[in-house]
């Protein structure tokens, strides 16, 4: 399973991730908001499924700032998927799909566009069991055994 913070950014709209009622907010969340001149209202109103070409650049740069704040990027500013996988932040089930998202965006030189494109792709990943045997059996079937 993806780490809770990354899941907030991917599954929830970008704005909802940062404005989630978590107390206290990590310092970098507020710093990223201030750095990119984004209000709480703008975060709360950020669309659930935005079209990338219609997203204001400040939100794309905000995504980059969040990834930096969570230390998910390597020294080149690209997603450090291998380390995130090794430490359990990215599950075995999601790793290949995350790597596909990374590959699809790694040629982007604009770090704001890169981060937003990456998160938009990763957001579509469903962290499901690889096969049915990985799933928990329903209680009724266990009782019959």
MIDOSE-1310 file (N, C-alpha, C; in nm, 2 decimals, decimal comma, always signed):
residues 145
xxxx	+0,09/-0,12/+0,00/+0,00/+0,00/+0,00/+0,09/+0,12/+0,00; +0,05/+0,23/-0,07/+0,12/+0,35/-0,07/+0,11/+0,42/+0,06; +0,21/+0,49/+0,10/+0,21/+0,56/+0,23/+0,10/+0,66/+0,23; +0,04/+0,68/+0,35/-0,08/+0,76/+0,37/-0,06/+0,90/+0,31
xxxx	+0,05/+0,97/+0,33/+0,06/+1,10/+0,27/+0,06/+1,10/+0,12; +0,13/+1,00/+0,06/+0,13/+0,99/-0,09/-0,01/+0,96/-0,14; -0,08/+0,88/-0,06/-0,22/+0,84/-0,10/-0,31/+0,96/-0,10; -0,29/+1,05/+0,00/-0,37/+1,17/+0,01/-0,35/+1,25/-0,11
xxxx	-0,22/+1,26/-0,16/-0,19/+1,35/-0,27/-0,25/+1,28/-0,40; -0,25/+1,15/-0,41/-0,28/+1,08/-0,53/-0,43/+1,06/-0,54; -0,49/+1,01/-0,44/-0,63/+0,97/-0,44/-0,72/+1,09/-0,42; -0,69/+1,17/-0,33/-0,77/+1,29/-0,31/-0,73/+1,40/-0,41
xxxx	-0,82/+1,49/-0,44/-0,77/+1,60/-0,52/-0,65/+1,67/-0,46; -0,57/+1,73/-0,54/-0,45/+1,80/-0,49/-0,48/+1,89/-0,38; -0,58/+1,97/-0,39/-0,61/+2,07/-0,28/-0,66/+2,00/-0,15; -0,73/+1,89/-0,16/-0,78/+1,82/-0,05/-0,67/+1,76/+0,03
xxxx	-0,57/+1,72/-0,04/-0,45/+1,65/+0,02/-0,38/+1,75/+0,12; -0,36/+1,87/+0,07/-0,29/+1,96/+0,15/-0,38/+2,03/+0,26; -0,51/+2,03/+0,24/-0,59/+2,10/+0,33/-0,66/+2,00/+0,42; -0,63/+1,87/+0,42/-0,69/+1,77/+0,50/-0,67/+1,82/+0,65
xxxx	-0,77/+1,79/+0,73/-0,77/+1,83/+0,87/-0,68/+1,74/+0,95; -0,55/+1,75/+0,93/-0,45/+1,67/+1,00/-0,38/+1,77/+1,09; -0,37/+1,74/+1,22/-0,31/+1,84/+1,31/-0,19/+1,77/+1,38; -0,08/+1,84/+1,38/-0,05/+1,96/+1,31/-0,01/+1,93/+1,17
xxxx	-0,02/+2,03/+1,08/+0,03/+2,02/+0,94/+0,18/+2,01/+0,94; +0,24/+1,92/+0,86/+0,38/+1,93/+0,84/+0,42/+2,07/+0,79; +0,53/+2,12/+0,84/+0,57/+2,25/+0,80/+0,58/+2,27/+0,65; +0,62/+2,17/+0,58/+0,64/+2,19/+0,43/+0,51/+2,22/+0,36
xxxx	+0,40/+2,16/+0,41/+0,27/+2,19/+0,35/+0,24/+2,34/+0,35; +0,25/+2,40/+0,46/+0,22/+2,54/+0,46/+0,32/+2,62/+0,38; +0,45/+2,58/+0,39/+0,56/+2,65/+0,32/+0,53/+2,64/+0,17; +0,49/+2,52/+0,12/+0,46/+2,51/-0,02/+0,34/+2,59/-0,06
xxxx	+0,24/+2,60/+0,02/+0,12/+2,68/+0,00/+0,16/+2,83/-0,02; +0,24/+2,88/+0,08/+0,29/+3,02/+0,08/+0,38/+3,04/-0,04; +0,48/+2,95/-0,07/+0,57/+2,97/-0,18/+0,50/+2,98/-0,31; +0,39/+2,91/-0,33/+0,32/+2,91/-0,45/+0,19/+3,00/-0,45
xxxx	+0,18/+3,08/-0,35/+0,07/+3,18/-0,34/-0,06/+3,12/-0,36; -0,09/+3,01/-0,28/-0,22/+2,94/-0,29/-0,29/+2,95/-0,16; -0,42/+2,99/-0,17/-0,50/+3,01/-0,05/-0,57/+2,88/-0,01; -0,61/+2,87/+0,11/-0,69/+2,75/+0,15/-0,81/+2,74/+0,07
xxxx	-0,88/+2,85/+0,03/-1,00/+2,84/-0,05/-0,97/+2,78/-0,18; -0,85/+2,82/-0,25/-0,82/+2,76/-0,37/-0,79/+2,61/-0,36; -0,73/+2,57/-0,25/-0,70/+2,43/-0,23/-0,83/+2,35/-0,22; -0,92/+2,41/-0,14/-1,05/+2,34/-0,12/-1,14/+2,33/-0,24
xxxx	-1,12/+2,43/-0,34/-1,20/+2,43/-0,46/-1,13/+2,36/-0,58; -1,01/+2,31/-0,55/-0,94/+2,24/-0,66/-1,02/+2,12/-0,71; -1,04/+2,11/-0,85/-1,12/+2,01/-0,90/-1,07/+1,87/-0,87; -1,16/+1,77/-0,86/-1,12/+1,63/-0,83/-1,05/+1,57/-0,95
xxxx	-1,09/+1,60/-1,07/-1,03/+1,54/-1,19/-0,99/+1,65/-1,29; -0,89/+1,73/-1,26/-0,86/+1,84/-1,35/-0,79/+1,80/-1,48; -0,82/+1,87/-1,58/-0,75/+1,86/-1,71/-0,61/+1,93/-1,69; -0,50/+1,86/-1,71/-0,37/+1,92/-1,69/-0,35/+2,05/-1,76
xxxx	-0,40/+2,06/-1,88/-0,38/+2,19/-1,96/-0,46/+2,30/-1,90; -0,56/+2,28/-1,82/-0,64/+2,38/-1,75/-0,59/+2,42/-1,61; -0,49/+2,35/-1,56/-0,44/+2,37/-1,43/-0,34/+2,48/-1,42; -0,37/+2,58/-1,34/-0,27/+2,69/-1,32/-0,14/+2,64/-1,28
xxxx	-0,03/+2,70/-1,33/+0,10/+2,66/-1,31/+0,14/+2,65/-1,16; +0,08/+2,74/-1,08/+0,11/+2,74/-0,94/+0,08/+2,61/-0,87; -0,03/+2,55/-0,92/-0,07/+2,42/-0,86/+0,03/+2,31/-0,90; +0,08/+2,32/-1,02/+0,18/+2,22/-1,07/+0,31/+2,24/-0,99
xxxx	+0,35/+2,36/-0,96/+0,47/+2,38/-0,88/+0,44/+2,35/-0,73; +0,32/+2,36/-0,69/+0,29/+2,32/-0,55/+0,30/+2,17/-0,54; +0,26/+2,09/-0,64/+0,28/+1,94/-0,64/+0,43/+1,91/-0,63; +0,52/+1,99/-0,71/+0,66/+1,96/-0,70/+0,71/+1,99/-0,56
xxxx	+0,67/+2,10/-0,50/+0,71/+2,14/-0,37/+0,67/+2,03/-0,27; +0,55/+1,97/-0,28/+0,51/+1,87/-0,19/+0,59/+1,74/-0,20; +0,63/+1,70/-0,33/+0,71/+1,59/-0,35/+0,85/+1,61/-0,29; +0,90/+1,73/-0,30/+1,03/+1,76/-0,24/+1,02/+1,76/-0,09
xxxx	+0,91/+1,82/-0,03/+0,89/+1,82/+0,11/+0,88/+1,68/+0,17; +0,83/+1,59/+0,10/+0,82/+1,45/+0,15/+0,94/+1,37/+0,12; +1,04/+1,43/+0,05/+1,16/+1,37/+0,01/+1,14/+1,25/-0,08; +1,05/+1,26/-0,17/+1,02/+1,15/-0,27/+1,10/+1,17/-0,39
xxxx	+1,17/+1,28/-0,41/+1,25/+1,30/-0,53/+1,40/+1,28/-0,50; +1,47/+1,24/-0,61/+1,61/+1,22/-0,60/+1,68/+1,35/-0,62; +1,82/+1,34/-0,63/+1,90/+1,46/-0,65/+1,88/+1,53/-0,78; +1,82/+1,46/-0,88/+1,79/+1,51/-1,01/+1,65/+1,57/-1,02
xxxx	+1,57/+1,56/-0,91/+1,44/+1,61/-0,90/+1,33/+1,51/-0,96; +1,37/+1,39/-0,98/+1,28/+1,28/-1,03/+1,24/+1,19/-0,92; +1,13/+1,12/-0,94/+1,08/+1,03/-0,83/+1,18/+0,92/-0,80; +1,21/+0,90/-0,68/+1,30/+0,80/-0,63/+1,22/+0,67/-0,60
xxxx	+1,16/+0,62/-0,71/+1,07/+0,50/-0,69/+1,14/+0,38/-0,63; +1,26/+0,36/-0,67/+1,33/+0,24/-0,61/+1,34/+0,24/-0,46; +1,39/+0,36/-0,41/+1,40/+0,37/-0,27/+1,26/+0,37/-0,20; +1,16/+0,43/-0,26/+1,03/+0,43/-0,20/+0,97/+0,29/-0,20
xxxx	+1,01/+0,21/-0,30/+0,96/+0,07/-0,30/+1,04/-0,01/-0,20; +1,17/+0,00/-0,19/+1,25/-0,07/-0,09/+1,21/-0,04/+0,05; +1,16/+0,08/+0,08/+1,12/+0,11/+0,22/+0,97/+0,09/+0,24; +0,90/+0,03/+0,14/+0,76/+0,00/+0,16/+0,66/+0,11/+0,14
xxxx	+0,71/+0,22/+0,09/+0,61/+0,33/+0,06/+0,53/+0,30/-0,06; +0,60/+0,24/-0,16/+0,53/+0,19/-0,28/+0,52/+0,04/-0,27; +0,40/-0,02/-0,28/+0,38/-0,16/-0,27/+0,44/-0,24/-0,39; +0,46/-0,37/-0,37/+0,50/-0,45/-0,48/+0,39/-0,45/-0,59
xxxx	+0,26/-0,45/-0,55/+0,15/-0,45/-0,65/+0,15/-0,32/-0,73; +0,20/-0,21/-0,68/+0,19/-0,08/-0,75/+0,32/-0,04/-0,82; +0,43/-0,10/-0,78/+0,56/-0,06/-0,82/+0,57/-0,05/-0,97; +0,53/-0,15/-1,05/+0,55/-0,15/-1,19/+0,47/-0,04/-1,25
xxxx	+0,35/-0,02/-1,21/+0,27/+0,09/-1,26/+0,33/+0,23/-1,23; +0,38/+0,24/-1,11/+0,45/+0,37/-1,07/+0,57/+0,39/-1,16; +0,65/+0,28/-1,19/+0,76/+0,29/-1,28/+0,72/+0,34/-1,42; +0,60/+0,29/-1,46/+0,55/+0,33/-1,59/+0,52/+0,48/-1,59
xxxx	+0,46/+0,53/-1,48/+0,43/+0,67/-1,47/+0,56/+0,75/-1,47; +0,65/+0,70/-1,40/+0,78/+0,77/-1,39/+0,85/+0,78/-1,53; +0,85/+0,67/-1,60/+0,91/+0,66/-1,73/+0,84/+0,76/-1,83; +0,70/+0,76/-1,82/+0,62/+0,85/-1,91/+0,65/+1,00/-1,88
xxxx	+0,70/+1,03/-1,76/+0,72/+1,17/-1,73/+0,87/+1,21/-1,71; +0,96/+1,12/-1,71/+1,10/+1,15/-1,68/+1,17/+1,24/-1,78; +1,12/+1,24/-1,90/+1,18/+1,33/-2,00/+1,14/+1,47/-1,99; +1,04/+1,50/-1,90/+1,00/+1,64/-1,88/+1,11/+1,72/-1,80
xxxx	+1,15/+1,83/-1,86/+1,26/+1,91/-1,79/+1,20/+2,01/-1,69; +1,07/+2,05/-1,72/+1,01/+2,15/-1,63/+0,96/+2,07/-1,50; +1,02/+2,10/-1,39/+0,99/+2,02/-1,27/+0,85/+2,03/-1,22; +0,79/+2,15/-1,25/+0,65/+2,16/-1,21/+0,56/+2,07/-1,29
xxxx	+0,58/+2,07/-1,42/+0,51/+1,99/-1,52/+0,53/+1,84/-1,49; +0,66/+1,81/-1,46/+0,70/+1,67/-1,43/+0,62/+1,62/-1,30; +0,62/+1,70/-1,20/+0,56/+1,65/-1,07/+0,41/+1,64/-1,09; +0,35/+1,74/-1,16/+0,20/+1,73/-1,17/+0,16/+1,61/-1,27
xxxx	+0,24/+1,59/-1,37/+0,21/+1,48/-1,47/+0,23/+1,35/-1,40; +0,34/+1,34/-1,32/+0,36/+1,22/-1,24/+0,25/+1,18/-1,15; +0,21/+1,28/-1,07/+0,10/+1,26/-0,97/-0,03/+1,23/-1,04; -0,06/+1,30/-1,15/-0,18/+1,27/-1,23/-0,18/+1,13/-1,27
xxxx	-0,07/+1,07/-1,32/-0,06/+0,93/-1,36/-0,08/+0,84/-1,24; +0,00/+0,86/-1,14/+0,00/+0,78/-1,02/-0,14/+0,77/-0,96; -0,21/+0,88/-0,96/-0,34/+0,89/-0,90/-0,44/+0,79/-0,96; -0,41/+0,74/-1,08/-0,50/+0,65/-1,15/-0,47/+0,50/-1,10
xxxx	-0,36/+0,48/-1,03/-0,32/+0,34/-0,99/-0,41/+0,29/-0,88; -0,46/+0,17/-0,90/-0,53/+0,11/-0,79/-0,44/+0,00/-0,73; -0,42/+0,01/-0,60/-0,33/-0,08/-0,53/-0,41/-0,21/-0,49; -0,43/-0,30/-0,59/-0,51/-0,42/-0,56/-0,42/-0,54/-0,56
xxxx	-0,47/-0,65/-0,50/-0,39/-0,77/-0,50/-0,36/-0,82/-0,64; -0,24/-0,88/-0,66/-0,20/-0,93/-0,79/-0,29/-1,04/-0,84; -0,33/-1,13/-0,75/-0,42/-1,23/-0,79/-0,52/-1,26/-0,68; -0,62/-1,34/-0,70/-0,73/-1,37/-0,61/-0,67/-1,43/-0,48
xxxx	-0,57/-1,51/-0,49/-0,52/-1,58/-0,37/-0,46/-1,48/-0,27; -0,43/-1,36/-0,31/-0,38/-1,26/-0,22/-0,49/-1,19/-0,14; -0,61/-1,22/-0,18/-0,73/-1,15/-0,11/-0,77/-1,23/+0,02; -0,83/-1,17/+0,11/-0,88/-1,23/+0,23/-1,01/-1,30/+0,19
xxxx	-1,02/-1,43/+0,24/-1,14/-1,50/+0,21/-1,26/-1,45/+0,29; -1,37/-1,45/+0,23/-1,49/-1,40/+0,31/-1,52/-1,49/+0,43; -1,57/-1,44/+0,53/-1,60/-1,51/+0,66/-1,68/-1,64/+0,63; -1,78/-1,63/+0,55/-1,87/-1,75/+0,52/-1,79/-1,87/+0,47
xxxx	-1,70/-1,84/+0,38/-1,62/-1,96/+0,33/-1,53/-2,02/+0,44; -1,48/-1,93/+0,53/-1,39/-1,98/+0,63/-1,47/-2,07/+0,73; -1,60/-2,04/+0,75/-1,68/-2,12/+0,84/-1,71/-2,26/+0,79; -1,72/-2,27/+0,65/-1,75/-2,40/+0,59/-1,63/-2,49/+0,59
x	-1,51/-2,45/+0,62/-1,39/-2,53/+0,61/-1,38/-2,62/+0,73
